[in-house]
Amino acid sequence: MANLDPVLMEILVCPISHAPLKVVGDTLVSTDAEQRYRYRIEDGIPVMLVEEAEELSVDDWQTAMNADGPVTGS
């Protein structure tokens, strides 16, 4: 799991839906069930570019939401 700065975790949201993000492995996953985007983390830095976001299937998003990991803004 990526180790992100707690201050950064307080302010990060999905740039598309503005929903909180959940750390899942080395990615951040939007908690918005309508827009299920995932953003990679490279060398401890979240890549929050809309054009590089990956949209997850409903099943993959649900699996991510059930995984252990902190949620931004909490």
N, CA, C and O atoms as a printed pandas DataFrame, in Angstrom:
     atom_number atom_name residue_name chain_id  residue_number  x_coord  y_coord  z_coord
0              1         N          MET        A               1    0.842   -1.178    0.000
1              2        CA          MET        A               1    0.000    0.000    0.000
2              3         C          MET        A               1    0.882    1.235    0.000
3              4         O          MET        A               1    1.898    1.286    0.693
4              5         N          ALA        A               2    0.490    2.222   -0.777
5              6        CA          ALA        A               2    1.239    3.474   -0.859
6              7         C          ALA        A               2    1.150    4.207    0.474
7              8         O          ALA        A               2    0.121    4.177    1.149
8              9         N          ASN        A               3    2.242    4.862    0.838
9             10        CA          ASN        A               3    2.292    5.627    2.075
10            11         C          ASN        A               3    2.281    7.107    1.713
11            12         O          ASN        A               3    3.316    7.672    1.360
12            13         N          LEU        A               4    1.102    7.737    1.803
13            14        CA          LEU        A               4    0.953    9.131    1.421
14            15         C          LEU        A               4    0.943   10.030    2.651
15            16         O          LEU        A               4    0.509    9.620    3.728
16            17         N          ASP        A               5    1.417   11.241    2.483
17            18        CA          ASP        A               5    1.439   12.239    3.545
18            19         C          ASP        A               5    0.016   12.468    4.064
19            20         O          ASP        A               5   -0.896   12.687    3.268
20            21         N          PRO        A               6   -0.188   12.421    5.385
21            22        CA          PRO        A               6   -1.530   12.619    5.950
22            23         C          PRO        A               6   -2.145   13.972    5.579
23            24         O          PRO        A               6   -3.360   14.063    5.400
24            25         N          VAL        A               7   -1.336   15.011    5.463
25            26        CA          VAL        A               7   -1.865   16.324    5.072
26            27         C          VAL        A               7   -2.405   16.255    3.642
27            28         O          VAL        A               7   -3.464   16.807    3.346
28            29         N          LEU        A               8   -1.678   15.580    2.769
29            30        CA          LEU        A               8   -2.128   15.397    1.396
30            31         C          LEU        A               8   -3.426   14.597    1.363
31            32         O          LEU        A               8   -4.333   14.913    0.592
32            33         N          MET        A               9   -3.514   13.577    2.185
33            34        CA          MET        A               9   -4.714   12.740    2.238
34            35         C          MET        A               9   -5.949   13.544    2.634
35            36         O          MET        A               9   -7.060   13.220    2.215
36            37         N          GLU        A              10   -5.764   14.582    3.434
37            38        CA          GLU        A              10   -6.893   15.406    3.868
38            39         C          GLU        A              10   -7.490   16.236    2.740
39            40         O          GLU        A              10   -8.672   16.575    2.781
40            41         N          ILE        A              11   -6.676   16.570    1.723
41            42        CA          ILE        A              11   -7.164   17.475    0.681
42            43         C          ILE        A              11   -7.447   16.802   -0.657
43            44         O          ILE        A              11   -8.118   17.388   -1.508
44            45         N          LEU        A              12   -6.950   15.587   -0.859
45            46        CA          LEU        A              12   -7.148   14.918   -2.145
46            47         C          LEU        A              12   -8.594   14.490   -2.350
47            48         O          LEU        A              12   -9.220   13.929   -1.450
48            49         N          VAL        A              13   -9.113   14.758   -3.528
49            50        CA          VAL        A              13  -10.424   14.264   -3.964
50            51         C          VAL        A              13  -10.298   13.894   -5.436
51            52         O          VAL        A              13   -9.340   14.284   -6.103
52            53         N          CYS        A              14  -11.255   13.151   -5.929
53            54        CA          CYS        A              14  -11.286   12.796   -7.339
54            55         C          CYS        A              14  -11.469   14.078   -8.158
55            56         O          CYS        A              14  -12.412   14.830   -7.911
56            57         N          PRO        A              15  -10.592   14.340   -9.122
57            58        CA          PRO        A              15  -10.727   15.556   -9.918
58            59         C          PRO        A              15  -11.940   15.543  -10.851
59            60         O          PRO        A              15  -12.308   16.583  -11.399
60            61         N          ILE        A              16  -12.551   14.400  -11.033
61            62        CA          ILE        A              16  -13.718   14.296  -11.906
62            63         C          ILE        A              16  -15.014   14.454  -11.103
63            64         O          ILE        A              16  -15.863   15.275  -11.450
64            65         N          SER        A              17  -15.165   13.670  -10.032
65            66        CA          SER        A              17  -16.414   13.679   -9.263
66            67         C          SER        A              17  -16.319   14.481   -7.964
67            68         O          SER        A              17  -17.341   14.801   -7.357
68            69         N          HIS        A              18  -15.118   14.800   -7.544
69            70        CA          HIS        A              18  -14.855   15.500   -6.280
70            71         C          HIS        A              18  -15.181   14.639   -5.062
71            72         O          HIS        A              18  -15.328   15.156   -3.955
72            73         N          ALA        A              19  -15.292   13.341   -5.267
73            74        CA          ALA        A              19  -15.553   12.400   -4.174
74            75         C          ALA        A              19  -14.242   12.084   -3.454
75            76         O          ALA        A              19  -13.166   12.215   -4.038
76            77         N          PRO        A              20  -14.326   11.667   -2.185
77            78        CA          PRO        A              20  -13.124   11.200   -1.496
78            79         C          PRO        A              20  -12.501   10.032   -2.256
79            80         O          PRO        A              20  -13.164    9.365   -3.051
80            81         N          LEU        A              21  -11.223    9.800   -1.997
81            82        CA          LEU        A              21  -10.485    8.719   -2.634
82            83         C          LEU        A              21  -10.076    7.690   -1.590
83            84         O          LEU        A              21   -9.858    8.028   -0.426
84            85         N          LYS        A              22   -9.974    6.449   -2.005
85            86        CA          LYS        A              22   -9.543    5.375   -1.116
86            87         C          LYS        A              22   -8.213    4.827   -1.625
87            88         O          LYS        A              22   -8.052    4.575   -2.819
88            89         N          VAL        A              23   -7.267    4.645   -0.713
89            90        CA          VAL        A              23   -5.988    4.046   -1.074
90            91         C          VAL        A              23   -6.185    2.540   -1.201
91            92         O          VAL        A              23   -6.602    1.873   -0.254
92            93         N          VAL        A              24   -5.878    2.016   -2.383
93            94        CA          VAL        A              24   -5.982    0.578   -2.644
94            95         C          VAL        A              24   -4.680    0.168   -3.318
95            96         O          VAL        A              24   -4.476    0.423   -4.505
96            97         N          GLY        A              25   -3.801   -0.470   -2.548
97            98        CA          GLY        A              25   -2.488   -0.828   -3.075
98            99         C          GLY        A              25   -1.708    0.416   -3.433
99           100         O          GLY        A              25   -1.525    1.298   -2.594
100          101         N          ASP        A              26   -1.247    0.497   -4.669
101          102        CA          ASP        A              26   -0.512    1.661   -5.146
102          103         C          ASP        A              26   -1.379    2.535   -6.033
103          104         O          ASP        A              26   -0.904    3.111   -7.012
104          105         N          THR        A              27   -2.664    2.632   -5.679
105          106        CA          THR        A              27   -3.598    3.466   -6.442
106          107         C          THR        A              27   -4.521    4.203   -5.483
107          108         O          THR        A              27   -4.614    3.878   -4.299
108          109         N          LEU        A              28   -5.198    5.204   -6.030
109          110        CA          LEU        A              28   -6.294    5.890   -5.344
110          111         C          LEU        A              28   -7.546    5.626   -6.159
111          112         O          LEU        A              28   -7.542    5.787   -7.379
112          113         N          VAL        A              29   -8.619    5.219   -5.489
113          114        CA          VAL        A              29   -9.871    4.884   -6.179
114          115         C          VAL        A              29  -10.961    5.822   -5.676
115          116         O          VAL        A              29  -11.137    5.993   -4.470
116          117         N          SER        A              30  -11.692    6.429   -6.611
117          118        CA          SER        A              30  -12.799    7.310   -6.256
118          119         C          SER        A              30  -13.874    6.499   -5.544
119          120         O          SER        A              30  -14.180    5.376   -5.945
120          121         N          THR        A              31  -14.446    7.070   -4.491
121          122        CA          THR        A              31  -15.517    6.398   -3.760
122          123         C          THR        A              31  -16.883    6.627   -4.403
123          124         O          THR        A              31  -17.894    6.146   -3.892
124          125         N          ASP        A              32  -16.922    7.356   -5.516
125          126        CA          ASP        A              32  -18.159    7.634   -6.240
126          127         C          ASP        A              32  -18.553    6.419   -7.082
127          128         O          ASP        A              32  -17.841    6.048   -8.016
128          129         N          ALA        A              33  -19.688    5.805   -6.747
129          130        CA          ALA        A              33  -20.132    4.594   -7.454
130          131         C          ALA        A              33  -20.550    4.875   -8.893
131          132         O          ALA        A              33  -20.545    3.962   -9.719
132          133         N          GLU        A              34  -20.905    6.103   -9.206
133          134        CA          GLU        A              34  -21.307    6.458  -10.566
134          135         C          GLU        A              34  -20.099    6.607  -11.487
135          136         O          GLU        A              34  -20.121    6.172  -12.638
136          137         N          GLN        A              35  -19.041    7.231  -10.957
137          138        CA          GLN        A              35  -17.823    7.458  -11.742
138          139         C          GLN        A              35  -16.683    6.764  -11.013
139          140         O          GLN        A              35  -16.077    7.336  -10.106
140          141         N          ARG        A              36  -16.403    5.569  -11.397
141          142        CA          ARG        A              36  -15.505    4.665  -10.688
142          143         C          ARG        A              36  -14.073    4.788  -11.233
143          144         O          ARG        A              36  -13.608    3.899  -11.948
144          145         N          TYR        A              37  -13.382    5.868  -10.904
145          146        CA          TYR        A              37  -12.051    6.101  -11.461
146          147         C          TYR        A              37  -10.947    5.689  -10.498
147          148         O          TYR        A              37  -11.085    5.763   -9.277
148          149         N          ARG        A              38   -9.846    5.249  -11.102
149          150        CA          ARG        A              38   -8.650    4.866  -10.348
150          151         C          ARG        A              38   -7.480    5.692  -10.877
151          152         O          ARG        A              38   -7.347    5.918  -12.080
152          153         N          TYR        A              39   -6.630    6.140   -9.938
153          154        CA          TYR        A              39   -5.438    6.941  -10.258
154          155         C          TYR        A              39   -4.217    6.240   -9.684
155          156         O          TYR        A              39   -4.236    5.791   -8.538
156          157         N          ARG        A              40   -3.175    6.147  -10.464
157          158        CA          ARG        A              40   -1.975    5.462   -9.990
158          159         C          ARG        A              40   -1.154    6.390   -9.098
159          160         O          ARG        A              40   -1.281    7.613   -9.156
160          161         N          ILE        A              41   -0.313    5.774   -8.276
161          162        CA          ILE        A              41    0.626    6.498   -7.427
162          163         C          ILE        A              41    2.016    6.071   -7.870
163          164         O          ILE        A              41    2.343    4.885   -7.832
164          165         N          GLU        A              42    2.840    7.029   -8.290
165          166        CA          GLU        A              42    4.207    6.739   -8.749
166          167         C          GLU        A              42    5.210    7.378   -7.802
167          168         O          GLU        A              42    5.198    8.593   -7.607
168          169         N          ASP        A              43    6.072    6.568   -7.218
169          170        CA          ASP        A              43    7.104    7.053   -6.303
170          171         C          ASP        A              43    6.516    7.926   -5.201
171          172         O          ASP        A              43    7.103    8.942   -4.827
172          173         N          GLY        A              44    5.353    7.527   -4.680
173          174        CA          GLY        A              44    4.714    8.251   -3.597
174          175         C          GLY        A              44    3.950    9.486   -4.016
175          176         O          GLY        A              44    3.482   10.240   -3.163
176          177         N          ILE        A              45    3.811    9.713   -5.323
177          178        CA          ILE        A              45    3.114   10.895   -5.828
178          179         C          ILE        A              45    1.883   10.457   -6.621
179          180         O          ILE        A              45    2.007    9.743   -7.616
180          181         N          PRO        A              46    0.689   10.885   -6.181
181          182        CA          PRO        A              46   -0.522   10.539   -6.931
182          183         C          PRO        A              46   -0.533   11.229   -8.294
183          184         O          PRO        A              46   -0.242   12.421   -8.396
184          185         N          VAL        A              47   -0.867   10.480   -9.327
185          186        CA          VAL        A              47   -1.001   11.031  -10.678
186          187         C          VAL        A              47   -2.490   11.300  -10.876
187          188         O          VAL        A              47   -3.254   10.400  -11.224
188          189         N          MET        A              48   -2.891   12.554  -10.649
189          190        CA          MET        A              48   -4.303   12.917  -10.631
190          191         C          MET        A              48   -4.756   13.567  -11.939
191          192         O          MET        A              48   -5.649   14.415  -11.937
192          193         N          LEU        A              49   -4.150   13.175  -13.041
193          194        CA          LEU        A              49   -4.517   13.710  -14.344
194          195         C          LEU        A              49   -5.757   12.990  -14.865
195          196         O          LEU        A              49   -5.790   11.761  -14.936
196          197         N          VAL        A              50   -6.771   13.766  -15.226
197          198        CA          VAL        A              50   -8.031   13.193  -15.702
198          199         C          VAL        A              50   -7.796   12.276  -16.894
199          200         O          VAL        A              50   -8.379   11.194  -16.975
200          201         N          GLU        A              51   -6.944   12.706  -17.815
201          202        CA          GLU        A              51   -6.717   11.902  -19.017
202          203         C          GLU        A              51   -5.974   10.597  -18.739
203          204         O          GLU        A              51   -5.910    9.732  -19.612
204          205         N          GLU        A              52   -5.417   10.442  -17.553
205          206        CA          GLU        A              52   -4.715    9.201  -17.211
206          207         C          GLU        A              52   -5.503    8.342  -16.222
207          208         O          GLU        A              52   -5.024    7.289  -15.801
208          209         N          ALA        A              53   -6.699    8.780  -15.850
209          210        CA          ALA        A              53   -7.540    8.002  -14.941
210          211         C          ALA        A              53   -8.028    6.743  -15.656
211          212         O          ALA        A              53   -8.205    6.730  -16.874
212          213         N          GLU        A              54   -8.237    5.710  -14.887
213          214        CA          GLU        A              54   -8.755    4.452  -15.432
214          215         C          GLU        A              54  -10.145    4.212  -14.842
215          216         O          GLU        A              54  -10.311    4.193  -13.622
216          217         N          GLU        A              55  -11.130    4.032  -15.700
217          218        CA          GLU        A              55  -12.475    3.745  -15.205
218          219         C          GLU        A              55  -12.593    2.257  -14.902
219          220         O          GLU        A              55  -12.273    1.412  -15.738
220          221         N          LEU        A              56  -13.054    1.952  -13.701
221          222        CA          LEU        A              56  -13.177    0.564  -13.263
222          223         C          LEU        A              56  -14.558    0.008  -13.583
223          224         O          LEU        A              56  -15.540    0.747  -13.655
224          225         N          SER        A              57  -14.616   -1.299  -13.771
225          226        CA          SER        A              57  -15.917   -1.963  -13.895
226          227         C          SER        A              57  -16.590   -1.918  -12.521
227          228         O          SER        A              57  -15.935   -1.662  -11.511
228          229         N          VAL        A              58  -17.877   -2.164  -12.494
229          230        CA          VAL        A              58  -18.609   -2.175  -11.230
230          231         C          VAL        A              58  -18.014   -3.208  -10.284
231          232         O          VAL        A              58  -17.839   -2.927   -9.098
232          233         N          ASP        A              59  -17.702   -4.393  -10.787
233          234        CA          ASP        A              59  -17.142   -5.452   -9.938
234          235         C          ASP        A              59  -15.776   -5.063   -9.384
235          236         O          ASP        A              59  -15.509   -5.259   -8.198
236          237         N          ASP        A              60  -14.904   -4.510  -10.241
237          238        CA          ASP        A              60  -13.572   -4.108   -9.774
238          239         C          ASP        A              60  -13.668   -2.965   -8.768
239          240         O          ASP        A              60  -12.910   -2.931   -7.798
240          241         N          TRP        A              61  -14.591   -2.030   -8.988
241          242        CA          TRP        A              61  -14.773   -0.922   -8.053
242          243         C          TRP        A              61  -15.261   -1.453   -6.707
243          244         O          TRP        A              61  -14.766   -1.033   -5.660
244          245         N          GLN        A              62  -16.225   -2.370   -6.727
245          246        CA          GLN        A              62  -16.751   -2.929   -5.479
246          247         C          GLN        A              62  -15.664   -3.658   -4.707
247          248         O          GLN        A              62  -15.587   -3.548   -3.483
248          249         N          THR        A              63  -14.822   -4.403   -5.417
249          250        CA          THR        A              63  -13.700   -5.084   -4.767
250          251         C          THR        A              63  -12.776   -4.069   -4.106
251          252         O          THR        A              63  -12.320   -4.282   -2.982
252          253         N          ALA        A              64  -12.497   -2.966   -4.800
253          254        CA          ALA        A              64  -11.633   -1.915   -4.253
254          255         C          ALA        A              64  -12.261   -1.291   -3.009
255          256         O          ALA        A              64  -11.559   -1.015   -2.037
256          257         N          MET        A              65  -13.565   -1.066   -3.029
257          258        CA          MET        A              65  -14.231   -0.454   -1.881
258          259         C          MET        A              65  -14.233   -1.380   -0.673
259          260         O          MET        A              65  -14.282   -0.915    0.466
260          261         N          ASN        A              66  -14.182   -2.694   -0.913
261          262        CA          ASN        A              66  -14.158   -3.662    0.184
262          263         C          ASN        A              66  -12.759   -3.920    0.717
263          264         O          ASN        A              66  -12.609   -4.563    1.755
264          265         N          ALA        A              67  -11.731   -3.432    0.028
265          266        CA          ALA        A              67  -10.346   -3.637    0.450
266          267         C          ALA        A              67  -10.020   -2.711    1.623
267          268         O          ALA        A              67  -10.630   -1.655    1.791
268          269         N          ASP        A              68   -9.055   -3.130    2.418
269          270        CA          ASP        A              68   -8.574   -2.279    3.504
270          271         C          ASP        A              68   -7.787   -1.123    2.918
271          272         O          ASP        A              68   -7.086   -1.281    1.919
272          273         N          GLY        A              69   -7.903    0.017    3.528
273          274        CA          GLY        A              69   -7.150    1.191    3.096
274          275         C          GLY        A              69   -7.828    2.452    3.558
275          276         O          GLY        A              69   -9.053    2.496    3.671
276          277         N          PRO        A              70   -7.043    3.491    3.829
277          278        CA          PRO        A              70   -7.613    4.749    4.292
278          279         C          PRO        A              70   -8.363    5.478    3.173
279          280         O          PRO        A              70   -8.108    5.272    1.987
280          281         N          VAL        A              71   -9.290    6.334    3.592
281          282        CA          VAL        A              71  -10.050    7.169    2.679
282          283         C          VAL        A              71   -9.611    8.610    2.897
283          284         O          VAL        A              71   -9.415    9.032    4.036
284          285         N          THR        A              72   -9.455    9.367    1.815
285          286        CA          THR        A              72   -9.039   10.759    1.934
286          287         C          THR        A              72  -10.135   11.557    2.634
287          288         O          THR        A              72  -11.320   11.233    2.551
288          289         N          GLY        A              73   -9.710   12.591    3.313
289          290        CA          GLY        A              73  -10.658   13.457    3.998
290          291         C          GLY        A              73  -11.240   12.870    5.259
291          292         O          GLY        A              73  -12.218   13.397    5.789
292          293         N          SER        A              74  -10.652   11.774    5.761
293          294        CA          SER        A              74  -11.194   11.176    6.990
294          295         C          SER        A              74  -10.173   11.161    8.095
295          296         O          SER        A              74  -10.462   10.693    9.197
